[in-house]
Amino acid sequence: MEKKSPLAARFKTGDRVGIGWIYSSCGTCRFCASGSENLCENFTATGRDTNGGYAEYMTVPEDFAYSIPDIFSDTEAAPLLCAGGVGYRSLRLTNINTLIMKRNMDYILIKCKIGGSNESSRLY
């Protein structure tokens, strides 16, 4: 982050952050309250409704900026901000009880326990 508003509190100047597809939402409707901001009637998208995405600099509400851990290169982190969000949300909606992620070379192995079953499933 290059510069922040005096009202911003989540990040500090110099933090490494990324911005996903959802640029902002109202934060108060039933969809926002349930974590489904993408269904908000006031949803705005990065690059579609507001400038940015491929820009060198842009502004974003801090609730829609995400810290990027140092273990990821920019190339590895970029897909997680959009396409990875779709996969994560899909997994979250399945009500998986256990989720273990291990980063190994070029792929992520997700081992999970589905519902009340004692069997584990592997998703690649």
GITA-V612916 format. One record per residue. N is the residue number from 1. SS is DSSP state (@ for helix, = for strand, . for the rest). BURIAL is # if it has 16 or more other C-alpha atoms within 10 Angstrom, else .. Layout:
N_SS_BURIAL ; N_SS_BURIAL
This chain:
1_._# ; 2_._. ; 3_._. ; 4_._. ; 5_._. ; 6_._. ; 7_._. ; 8_._. ; 9_._. ; 10_._. ; 11_._# ; 12_._. ; 13_._. ; 14_._. ; 15_._. ; 16_._# ; 17_=_# ; 18_=_# ; 19_=_# ; 20_._# ; 21_._# ; 22_=_# ; 23_=_# ; 24_=_# ; 25_._# ; 26_._. ; 27_._# ; 28_._. ; 29_._. ; 30_@_. ; 31_@_# ; 32_@_# ; 33_@_. ; 34_._. ; 35_._. ; 36_._. ; 37_@_# ; 38_@_# ; 39_@_. ; 40_._# ; 41_._. ; 42_._. ; 43_._# ; 44_=_# ; 45_=_# ; 46_=_# ; 47_._. ; 48_._. ; 49_._. ; 50_=_. ; 51_._. ; 52_._# ; 53_._# ; 54_._. ; 55_._. ; 56_._. ; 57_._. ; 58_._. ; 59_._. ; 60_._# ; 61_._. ; 62_@_# ; 63_@_. ; 64_@_. ; 65_=_# ; 66_=_# ; 67_=_. ; 68_._# ; 69_._. ; 70_._. ; 71_._. ; 72_._. ; 73_._. ; 74_@_. ; 75_@_. ; 76_@_. ; 77_@_# ; 78_@_# ; 79_@_. ; 80_@_# ; 81_@_# ; 82_._. ; 83_@_. ; 84_@_. ; 85_@_. ; 86_@_. ; 87_@_. ; 88_@_. ; 89_@_. ; 90_@_. ; 91_@_. ; 92_@_. ; 93_@_. ; 94_._. ; 95_._. ; 96_._. ; 97_._. ; 98_=_. ; 99_=_. ; 100_=_. ; 101_=_. ; 102_=_. ; 103_=_. ; 104_=_. ; 105_._. ; 106_._. ; 107_=_. ; 108_=_. ; 109_=_. ; 110_=_. ; 111_=_# ; 112_=_# ; 113_=_# ; 114_._# ; 115_._. ; 116_._. ; 117_._. ; 118_._. ; 119_._. ; 120_=_. ; 121_=_. ; 122_=_. ; 123_=_. ; 124_._.
